[in-house]
Amino acid sequence: MSQVKEPQIKKDHVLELSQAIDSGSLYQVRQMIKTLPTAGIAHLLESSPPKTRTVLWQLIDKDAEGEIIQYLNEDLQHDILSELNPQQVVKLTEGLETDDLADILQQLPQQVTLQVLQAMDLQDRDRVESILSYDEDTAGGLMNTDTITVRPRHTVELVLRYLRRHDSIPEMTDNLHVVNRDDEFLGILPLRALLVSGPNTPVRDVMGEDIEAIPVDMEATQVAQLFEQHDWVSAPVIDSEGKLLGRITIDDVVDVIRDSTEHSLMSMAGLDEEDDTFAPVFKTARRRALWLGINLMTAILASLVIYMFQDTLDRVVYLAVLMPIVANMGGVAGTQTLTLVIRSLALGHISPSNSHWLLIRELGVAALNGTVWAVVISIITYVWYRDIQLSAIIAAAMLINLVIAAFAGAYLPLLLKRMNIDPALAGTVALTTVTDSIGFFAFLGLAQIFYL
């Protein structure tokens, strides 16, 4: 029952906070914030306009700020951290996991990041620098260097005594990592095996050696796929020489999956998944202006195609009524294929060996659907205008555009990825340009042949 009521409780809490802020009851707001978990406070900050957000941040306990900031989007993190000096950033982020701290520092200008690192103690600085040296979208950027290692010759009793000396162990520790004297990864010692083994049992007798360690330069999306396939809670990360560098935990993988999903959705509109919902007008307008300009160029290109057949449109005016149908049907068909291919690329389903089969399949689907809907639109056109020639023209144009749209939808993402361009970001605009231009050209070109 509690799981069912939880979302409603959160909504009521947010509503009460908003009402308290509007009424100026800051003491009440502070007390209400204290009852929220850190992730809930972060969600409240992201859901608030700038003025309300400033008030909320000032009412948050200083000791909780570091825990809260790791849950905020990058845009909001940058706005908060940019107002602090390096010493304040160090104090704010004190106690955070190494990988979370590295993620936060990556939002700062390089000069500020260097100053923050200089203000840290030597051990923390070395750990953070080791992660910052890797791209944030690789295993090295995801990993945490806080690991527990044991040797294969150690006994279970010795390992347990070693663990008892610690006040706590790293979060989400389901395995200990077994290494040799050179820190080369040998396998894992599951805690469940450790707890049920005899005290004199050597680690080598109960360790797992078939674990698949993750290369430090593996892409984050591939890491997420491995976690999904193997149901891992954590996994070791190794360098090119097989030495253990750290581990990746499931919470970081969940972030990768969420970010990937948001990226695919937002990129199709030319937006960034880390954009602040309540960013100022000028900042938001500046970010969207470039994408609108690109779309304007593609629209002009489609208009130029129409301009080429201006004489045909002047003589057969009702062509202007019908030509959007051809372009829109091609756009929908192409988007279906494009979305499928982008998703398959993200999941790692498409490779050079099967991309040809996928193209043939999509062309077959487009030809079948194109034929069916070409017949339908030709009948509708004949009923409207009693012109059999026009009916044949729009049917042929629709079939041509649907097949071309399928071809473009299947191969544009592959081509863009080969050019190191994000298919989710550029694919939709490129596809729209193709389907509109080809649709108009096919329809008006055929009309010009038969009417002039």
Secondary structure in CASP SS format (residue, H / E / C, confidence):
PFRMAT SS
TARGET T0000
AUTHOR 0000-0000-0000
METHOD secondary structure of the structure
MODEL  1
M C 1.00
S H 1.00
Q H 1.00
V H 1.00
K H 1.00
E H 1.00
P H 1.00
Q H 1.00
I H 1.00
K H 1.00
K H 1.00
D H 1.00
H H 1.00
V H 1.00
L H 1.00
E H 1.00
L H 1.00
S H 1.00
Q H 1.00
A H 1.00
I H 1.00
D H 1.00
S H 1.00
G C 1.00
S C 1.00
L H 1.00
Y H 1.00
Q H 1.00
V H 1.00
R H 1.00
Q H 1.00
M H 1.00
I H 1.00
K H 1.00
T C 1.00
L C 1.00
P C 1.00
T H 1.00
A H 1.00
G H 1.00
I H 1.00
A H 1.00
H H 1.00
L H 1.00
L H 1.00
E H 1.00
S C 1.00
S C 1.00
P C 1.00
P H 1.00
K H 1.00
T H 1.00
R H 1.00
T H 1.00
V H 1.00
L H 1.00
W H 1.00
Q H 1.00
L H 1.00
I C 1.00
D C 1.00
K H 1.00
D H 1.00
A H 1.00
E H 1.00
G H 1.00
E H 1.00
I H 1.00
I H 1.00
Q C 1.00
Y C 1.00
L C 1.00
N C 1.00
E H 1.00
D H 1.00
L H 1.00
Q H 1.00
H H 1.00
D H 1.00
I H 1.00
L H 1.00
S C 1.00
E C 1.00
L C 1.00
N C 1.00
P H 1.00
Q H 1.00
Q H 1.00
V H 1.00
V H 1.00
K H 1.00
L H 1.00
T C 1.00
E C 1.00
G C 1.00
L C 1.00
E C 1.00
T H 1.00
D H 1.00
D H 1.00
L H 1.00
A H 1.00
D H 1.00
I H 1.00
L H 1.00
Q C 1.00
Q C 1.00
L C 1.00
P C 1.00
Q H 1.00
Q H 1.00
V H 1.00
T H 1.00
L H 1.00
Q H 1.00
V H 1.00
L H 1.00
Q H 1.00
A H 1.00
M C 1.00
D C 1.00
L H 1.00
Q H 1.00
D H 1.00
R H 1.00
D H 1.00
R H 1.00
V H 1.00
E H 1.00
S H 1.00
I H 1.00
L H 1.00
S C 1.00
Y C 1.00
D C 1.00
E C 1.00
D C 1.00
T E 1.00
A H 1.00
G H 1.00
G H 1.00
L H 1.00
M C 1.00
N E 1.00
T C 1.00
D C 1.00
T C 1.00
I C 1.00
T E 1.00
V E 1.00
R C 1.00
P C 1.00
R C 1.00
H C 1.00
T E 1.00
V H 1.00
E H 1.00
L H 1.00
V H 1.00
L H 1.00
R H 1.00
Y H 1.00
L H 1.00
R H 1.00
R C 1.00
H C 1.00
D C 1.00
S C 1.00
I C 1.00
P C 1.00
E C 1.00
M C 1.00
T C 1.00
D C 1.00
N E 1.00
L E 1.00
H E 1.00
V E 1.00
V E 1.00
N C 1.00
R C 1.00
D C 1.00
D C 1.00
E E 1.00
F E 1.00
L E 1.00
G E 1.00
I E 1.00
L E 1.00
P E 1.00
L H 1.00
R H 1.00
A H 1.00
L H 1.00
L H 1.00
V H 1.00
S C 1.00
G C 1.00
P C 1.00
N C 1.00
T C 1.00
P E 1.00
V H 1.00
R H 1.00
D H 1.00
V H 1.00
M C 1.00
G E 1.00
E C 1.00
D C 1.00
I C 1.00
E C 1.00
A C 1.00
I E 1.00
P E 1.00
V C 1.00
D C 1.00
M C 1.00
E E 1.00
A H 1.00
T H 1.00
Q H 1.00
V H 1.00
A H 1.00
Q H 1.00
L H 1.00
F H 1.00
E H 1.00
Q H 1.00
H H 1.00
D C 1.00
W C 1.00
V C 1.00
S E 1.00
A E 1.00
P E 1.00
V E 1.00
I E 1.00
D C 1.00
S C 1.00
E C 1.00
G C 1.00
K E 1.00
L E 1.00
L E 1.00
G E 1.00
R E 1.00
I E 1.00
T E 1.00
I H 1.00
D H 1.00
D H 1.00
V H 1.00
V H 1.00
D H 1.00
V H 1.00
I H 1.00
R H 1.00
D H 1.00
S H 1.00
T H 1.00
E H 1.00
H H 1.00
S H 1.00
L H 1.00
M H 1.00
S H 1.00
M C 1.00
A C 1.00
G C 1.00
L C 1.00
D C 1.00
E C 1.00
E C 1.00
D C 1.00
D C 1.00
T C 1.00
F C 1.00
A C 1.00
P C 1.00
V H 1.00
F H 1.00
K H 1.00
T H 1.00
A H 1.00
R H 1.00
R H 1.00
R H 1.00
A H 1.00
L H 1.00
W H 1.00
L H 1.00
G H 1.00
I H 1.00
N H 1.00
L H 1.00
M H 1.00
T H 1.00
A H 1.00
I H 1.00
L H 1.00
A H 1.00
S H 1.00
L H 1.00
V H 1.00
I H 1.00
Y H 1.00
M H 1.00
F C 1.00
Q H 1.00
D H 1.00
T H 1.00
L H 1.00
D H 1.00
R H 1.00
V C 1.00
V C 1.00
Y C 1.00
L H 1.00
A H 1.00
V H 1.00
L H 1.00
M H 1.00
P H 1.00
I H 1.00
V H 1.00
A H 1.00
N H 1.00
M H 1.00
G H 1.00
G H 1.00
V H 1.00
A H 1.00
G H 1.00
T H 1.00
Q H 1.00
T H 1.00
L H 1.00
T H 1.00
L H 1.00
V H 1.00
I H 1.00
R H 1.00
S H 1.00
L H 1.00
A H 1.00
L H 1.00
G C 1.00
H C 1.00
I C 1.00
S C 1.00
P C 1.00
S C 1.00
N C 1.00
S H 1.00
H H 1.00
W H 1.00
L H 1.00
L H 1.00
I H 1.00
R H 1.00
E H 1.00
L H 1.00
G H 1.00
V H 1.00
A H 1.00
A H 1.00
L H 1.00
N H 1.00
G H 1.00
T H 1.00
V H 1.00
W H 1.00
A H 1.00
V H 1.00
V H 1.00
I H 1.00
S H 1.00
I H 1.00
I H 1.00
T H 1.00
Y H 1.00
V H 1.00
W H 1.00
Y H 1.00
R C 1.00
D C 1.00
I H 1.00
Q H 1.00
L H 1.00
S H 1.00
A H 1.00
I H 1.00
I H 1.00
A H 1.00
A H 1.00
A H 1.00
M H 1.00
L H 1.00
I H 1.00
N H 1.00
L H 1.00
V H 1.00
I H 1.00
A H 1.00
A H 1.00
F H 1.00
A H 1.00
G H 1.00
A H 1.00
Y H 1.00
L H 1.00
P H 1.00
L H 1.00
L H 1.00
L H 1.00
K H 1.00
R H 1.00
M C 1.00
N C 1.00
I C 1.00
D C 1.00
P H 1.00
A H 1.00
L H 1.00
A H 1.00
G H 1.00
T H 1.00
V H 1.00
A H 1.00
L H 1.00
T H 1.00
T H 1.00
V H 1.00
T H 1.00
D H 1.00
S H 1.00
I H 1.00
G H 1.00
F H 1.00
F H 1.00
A H 1.00
F H 1.00
L H 1.00
G H 1.00
L H 1.00
A H 1.00
Q H 1.00
I H 1.00
F H 1.00
Y H 1.00
L C 1.00
END
